[in-house]
Amino acid sequence: MKLRHFLAMAVAATALSAGAQSGIQNPITQAVLQVYEEELQANPRDYNILLSRADEYYRHGEYIRALPDVDKAIEYAPASDEDVILRAYILRAGIYNQTKRPEQALPDLEKAVKLAPDSYNALYQLANTQYTLGRYSDARLSFSKLERLNNRMPEAYIGLARIAVKENNLGTANEMLAQAVNLDPNNAETYVRRASVRRQMGDHNGAVDDLILALSTDNKNDRAMTELLDYGNTNYPAAMAGLTNAITQAPRVGMFRYIRAVVAQAHFHYLAAIEDFQTILDEKLYNYHGIYASIAECQFCLGYYEKALSNIDYALGMIRDNSDHFVLRSKILRALKRDDEAVKAAADALAVNRNNNDALAEMAMAYTAIGNYDEASNLLGEAILNDAENPRYPLLRAWIYKTYLNKPAAAEQLYRNITDMDHFFVDNPRSLKGFALLFLGDTDQATKWMNNIVDTVTDYDGLIHYYAACFYAQAGDTEKALECTSKALELGYANYHNWTEAIDGGVNVGALRDDLRFLNLLSRYNSIFGK
């Protein structure tokens, strides 16, 4: 699921407008940094400027660049300038914590608290760092001092609740959480924090309810939206139950129905998603081009290509400068065997955004469909240059080399590149490592990779077993492929297009499509496809 896309639509696209320069590259930020650079060239030991630049880097997430500046600020600042030294210790501790080095943050925070025992910021960071390091007794003392320092702030009670959960004292945890919310019932962040503790307690329904409360309080709270979407990934029933309850209580609040639709779509429950999206339109809760595009994508996945084309054309009638809409249109046209038009739609996508890698890949597939394999390969080469860590693009290019251009050596090199990628999601089938190994002929290692994923990774929505069905089908293990197909369908994986039509890159169940047992399985689960 594209989180930026989800957030933009859910909050009326206010904060994530496409094309706006933000962050460290913002012209104003660059101008400020240039002033700091000029002043430091004149006086490299100006600790105030060093600290200010470090703070600027920190605010933009440039932690590695911030650290040398704050180190120098601490070195050059005189002992008499305690305010600067205090700020520097707190900032450096923040850098260490943001870069997952709490053991290095701890001594800086201890020094900061010694310099300023009443500093709420220093004490709060210290308590959280002690908690992260498992020093719960120390953290309890720090959170208790925080509560005495300002008993009107909820952070101390949330911290004490987290410690109580760690010590299996759930009664105390619930008392602390209640106090936190009572202190600040109109603050969305309070509900988000309580949700995190409830999740830690295993109270998933309560956690989802809190995230929905947070969104009711502040519908632009990105953190609440992100965590609610994550719940959809890890506990789909809890997320859907909470959203359904919210819709029952507030049927005219389109945001809740929209979020439920997005979560359903992200987990391949396309019929439920279409129903919610269509209700939003019918009841005039929103009228946004992205909703028509979402319906079109769901219909495409269910194999209703003509309906999908009608809806994506309607979306493009509302807005013409959306590259992703044109990409989807190209996919739909390709499914309809209107390949020349698919090429044109992909070209339209690139005309809007030349750097859209999905558009490059889709145009490559459209060119492949009409037999222009060299141009398809070139487009995928461009996508690889743009995003060297995405395994999809080399896999598609290798498939074209091997299947259509009779370049097995070039294909082999690309497959090896995929196996060498240092993916943080190596135990995720989307890393494609096992498929690359399989296509290289290393069946034993490939099968070990796939078996490990199936045996150890929880499949929440059927996606893992779909990939497994593709893998075993390509490996020639029909019985295993059928077993995984059955499990994927049982879990609700309703992408009918992928089951019946997809061929791109060799990651597909093509070898099963003439097997009567496979066809019977699809027929048995017709209800999830709306057939």
N, C-alpha and C positions, 0 to 999 in steps of 0.2 A: 504494500500500500504506500502511495506517495504521501508522506505526512505533510509536506508543505502544501500540496494540493488540497488535502483534507482540511487543514487549518484555515487556508485562505477562504474556502467556501463556507466553512462553519462559522466564521466570524466576519462574513461579508467582504472578505478580501481587503481588509483595511490595512493590516500591518505588513503584508508580504507582497506588495505590488511588484509585478515583474519589471525587471530592468533597472530598478532603483539602486544606485550605488550606496552601499552601507558598509559598516565595519571599518577595518583598518584602511581600506582603500577610499573611504569617503574623502572628498577634496578638503573639507574643513579639518578632518583629522590629520591628513597629510601635511596641511599647512602648519598645524600646531607642532607636529613632529619635526618639521623643517626648522621652526624657530628654536626648538630645544636643541637640535643638532648644531645650529649656528652658535648658540650660547655655550654649548659644551666645547666647541672648537676654541672659543675664546678662553674658557676656564674649565678644563676637564675635571677639576675637583669640586665643582659646584654641586654639593650634595642635595640641595633643594631641587635643582633642575633634574638631577639624576633620579631622584625619587618621584618627581612629577612625571617624567617620561616613563618610568617603570609602571606607575599607576595607569597611565594612558594605555600602555601595552596590555596590562592586566585586564582593563575594562573591555578590551577587544579580543580577549582570549589568547594573546600572544605571550604565553607564559615563559617560553624559553628565551625570548628576547627581553622580557622584563627582569629575569633573575640576575643577570650580570649588573644591571643598573642598580638594583636594590642592594646587591652585595657591596658595590662601591659606595653607595650612599651611607651604609652602616660603617664602612671603613673610614670614610672621610669626615663624617659628622662628629663634632666635638661632644664629649660626654655631657657638657652643660646644656646641650640642645635636646632635652629629653622628649619634647614633642615630636621632633623629627625621628628620633631613634624609636620611639613607640610606634609611630606610623610605619616605619620601615620593618620592624619585627612583625607587626600584624600583616603587612603586605607580603613579606617573604613567606610567612606561615601559610597565607592564602595560596601562594604559588605552589608551595610544597603539597598542600592538600588537594589542589586542583590537578596536580600531576601524580597523585596517588603515592605521596611520600609522607604519611602522617608522622612517622617516627622522626623525621627531620623537622616537621612543623612544631612538634611538642616543645623542644627547648626554647624556640623563639617565643612561643606563646607564654611559657612560664616566665620568661624575662619580661614580656610585655605586661603581664598581670602584676609582677613585682614592681614594675615602674608605675603602674596605674591600677591599683586594686579595684577601683570603681569604674573601670572601663567596661561598659556592657559588651562592646564588640569583641574585645580581647577575651573576656571571660566566656562569652558564648562560643567563640572558636575553640578555646581551650577545652570546654566541656565536650563539644562534638568530637574533637580530636582524641580525647581520652576514651570516649565511647567507641570510636572507630578502632582504637588499639586494644579494645577489650578490657580497659581499666575501669570497670564499672563503679567501683567504690569511689575512685577519684572523680569520675564523671558525675556521680550523684552529689558529691560535695560541691562541685562547681555549679551544677544546675541549681542546687539549693541556695548557693550564694547569689546566683543570678535572680532567683525568685525574691530573695530578701532585698536585692538592689532595686528591683522594680516588679512588684507583685501584680501589676496591671498588664504585663506582657505575657502572651501565651507560650512563648518559646521554651521557657523553663519547664512548664507543665508537660509539654510534648516530650522534652528530653527525659524527664523523670518517668513518663509513661514508657518510653522506649527501653529504659533500663529495667523497669518492672517486668516488661515482657521477657527480656533476656533472663530474668531471675524467676520466671514462671509465676509471677504474682499478678495474675490477670485482673483481680479485683482492684488493686491499687492502680493498675494501668488504666482501667476504665474510669476511675475517679479522676485521675489526672487529665484524661482526655476531655471529660465533661467540663472540668474547670477551664481548660484552654478555650473551648468553644464558648462557654458562658462569658468569658472575658472579651471575646471579639467575634460575636455571632455574624457580623456583616462582612467579615474578611474572608475572601475566597481561599487565600493561602492557608488559613487555619484549617479549613476542611480538607485541603490537599494534604497537609501534614498529618491530620488525624487519619486520613485514608491510608497513608503509608504505614502508620502504626497498626491500624486494623488489619492491613494486609499481612504484616509481620505476625499478628496474632492468629491468622487463618480465618478471620472474619471477612470473607471476600464480598459477601452481599453488602455488609456495612461499609466496606471500603468503596465499592461502586456507588452506593448511595451518597457517600461524602463527595465523591468526584462530581456527581450530578448536582449536588448542593453548591459546590464550588462554581460550576458553570451557571447555575441559576443566579448566583450572586454576582458573577463576573463572566459574561459569555466570551470574553477575549482572553481568558486565562489559558495560555498555551500549555502550561504544565499539566493542568487538569485534563485537557483534551488528549495530550500525549499519553498520560497514564491510563486514561479510559480506553484509548485505542490499544494500549499494551495489554489491558485486561482482555480485550477481544482476542488477542493472540494467545493468551495463556489460560484464560478461564472464560471461554465464550458464553457458557450458560449464565454465569454471574453477571457479565456485562449486559447481555440481552434482557435478563430479568429486571435489572435495575432500570434500564432504559424503557422497557415496557411499562413498568410501574410509573415512571415519570410521565410518560405519554398519557397514561390513564388519568393521572391527576391534572395534567395540563395539556389537553389535546390540541390546543391552538398554538402551542410553542413549537414552531417548526424545527428549531435547532435539535431537539431531542429525537424527533423522527428522522431528521437528516443524519444525525450521528448513528442511529440504529441502522439506517440503510447503508451507510459507509462501512460499518463494522460487518454487516452481513455480506456485502459485496466483497470485502477484503478476504472473507473466509468462504467464498464460492457458493454462498446461499443466494443465488441470483434472483430467484423468484420472490423471496422475501424483500430483497433490496428494491426490486422494481415496484413492488406494491407500495412501499413507503415513499419512494421517489414520486410515484404517480399520485399518491395521496397529497403530497406537498403541492404538486401542480394543480390538482383538481380543486383543492380547498384554498388555492391562491395564498399559501403561506410564504412561498418564494416563487420567483420566476427568473431563474438564473440559467445561463447557457450550460453551465457545468452539470446541472441536473439532467438535462437532455442528453448530454454526452455520457453521463454515468449510466442512464437507461440504455443507451446505444451499446455501451461496452458490455453490459449484462446480457443484452439480447444477442450480441455477437458471440459471447461465450456459450450461450444456450443454443446457438445454431440458427437463430431467427435473423438471417442476414438482411432480408429486405426491410424488415421493421427497424433493424439497427441502422441501416443506411438512411432511412427516413428521419430518424431522430438525430443522427449526427449531422445531417444536412440542415435540420432545423437549428441545431446549436450553432453551426457555422453561419447560418443566416442572421444570427444575433451578434456574432463576433467573428471577424475574418482573420484576426491576427493571433490565433491560437494554434501553435505548431502541433501540440499533442492531439487536437481534434482532427487535423489533417492526417496524422499518423494512423489514428483509429479508422478514418475513412478509407485509407489505403488498405488496411488489413481486411476490412469488410469487402471491399471491391475485389481483393485477391481471392477471398473465400467464394465470391460469386463468379470467379473465373473471368472477371473483367480486368485482365492484367494490365493492358495499356492505360486504362483509367487509374489503376492502382499506382502505376509509375507517376502519373501526373499528380495524384493526390500527395504522394511522398515528396515530389518536387515542390509542391505548394508548401508543405511543412518546412522544408529547408529554406524556402524563400522567406519565410517568417523568421526562422532561427537556424542559421547555417551550422550552429554548434550543437544542435539537437542530435545526440548519438542514436537515440531510438529512431529518429527520422532517417538517419544514414543507414541504419540496419534494415529498416523497413523498405527503403528504396532499393537496397541491395537484394532483398528477397523478391521484390516486385520485378527487378531486372532478371533475377534468376528464373522467375516464372515465364518470362518471354524469351529466355535463352541468351541474354546478354551477360554471360558469366564473367567476362573480363571487367566490365564496368562494376558489376556486383562486388567483385573482389577488391577493386580500388576503393569503393565506398567503405567497405569494412576495414580496409587498411587505414583509412582516415579515422574511423571510429576507434580503432586500436590506439592510434597516436593520441587521440583526445583522452582516452581512458584506458590506460595500459593495465589496470588492475581488474577490469571487468572480464570474466572468462567467456561471456556469451559471444563477444565479437570474434575472438580468435577461433572459437569452436565453429561458428558459422562460416568463417573464411576457410578453415581447414576442410569442412564438409564440401564447400564449393570446389576447392582444389582437388579433393579426392574423388568426388562424384562426377564432376562435370569437366574439369580442366586437365585431368590426367597428370596431376603434379603430386604424386604420393610423398615425395621427399619434403616438399614445402608444407604439405598437410601434417606430416609427422613432426616437423619442427614446431608448428603451432600447437599441436597436442602436447608436446613436451613443455612448451612454455606454460600451458595451463597447469600441468602437474607440478611445475616449479613455483607456481604462485603461492605466496605466503598468506593464505586466506585465514582471517580470524574466524570464518565460518566454515572451516574445513569439514566439520561434521554436519554440514548442511548440504543437501543435494544440489542447491543452487551454485555451489562452488564448481560443479561439473567435473571435478577431478577424476572421479571414477569412470565417467563416460570417456574422458580423454584417454585414460589408461586402457579402457576396453577397446577403443578404436586404434590404439597403438599395438594391440594384441596381447597386452599383459592382463589376461583374464583373471588370474588368481588374485593379484593385488586389487584389481578393480572390484571383484566380487567381495573381497574382504572389506573394502571401503563401504560398499552398499550394505552389506550384511550388518556392519557395525552401526550404521545410521538407523536401520530398521529396528535393530535390537535395543538401542540405547537412547534414542531421541524420541520424546513424546510427540505423537502426531495428533494435533488438535483438530485438524479440519480435512484430512485426507491428502494433503499436498505431498507429504513424504512418501506415502504409499503409491501416489500417482507416479512420482519420479522413479520409485522402485519398480513399478510395473513397466515403465519405459525401459529401464536398465535391463531387467531380466528378459524382456522381449527382444531387445537388441542382442543380448548374450545368448539367446537361443534356449533359455530355460522357460519354456511355455507354462509349465505347471506353477512355477513360482510367480511368474508374471500374472497369471490368472488369479492366484491367491491374493496378490497385492492389489489387483484391480477390484476384487470383491471388497477388500478392507477399505480402500479409498472411497468407493461408492457408499459403503456403510457409514463412513464418517462424513458423507455429504459433499464430496468433491464433484461439483456439478458442471464442470467445464466440458460441455458436449463437443465443442469445437476441438479441444485438445484430444478428447477420446477418439474422435472420428475422422478428423481432417488434418491436424497438424503434422508437418513433416520436417520443419526447419531444423537443420543442424544434426539430424539423426536422433534427436532426443524425442522419441515418440513411441507409441504402442503399435506402429504400423504392422508389425509381424503378427499381431493378434486379430487384425480387423476382418480376416476371412474365417476365423475360428468360431464355430457356432456357439461354443460355450461363452465366449466373450460377448457375442451379440445377445445371448440370452441374459447375461448379467446386466447389460445396458437396458434391456427390456424390463427386467425385474425392477429396476430403479427409475423407470420412466417418470415417476412423480416428481423427482428432484429436478428434472429437466423441463417439466411442464408439457410433456409430450402426451 
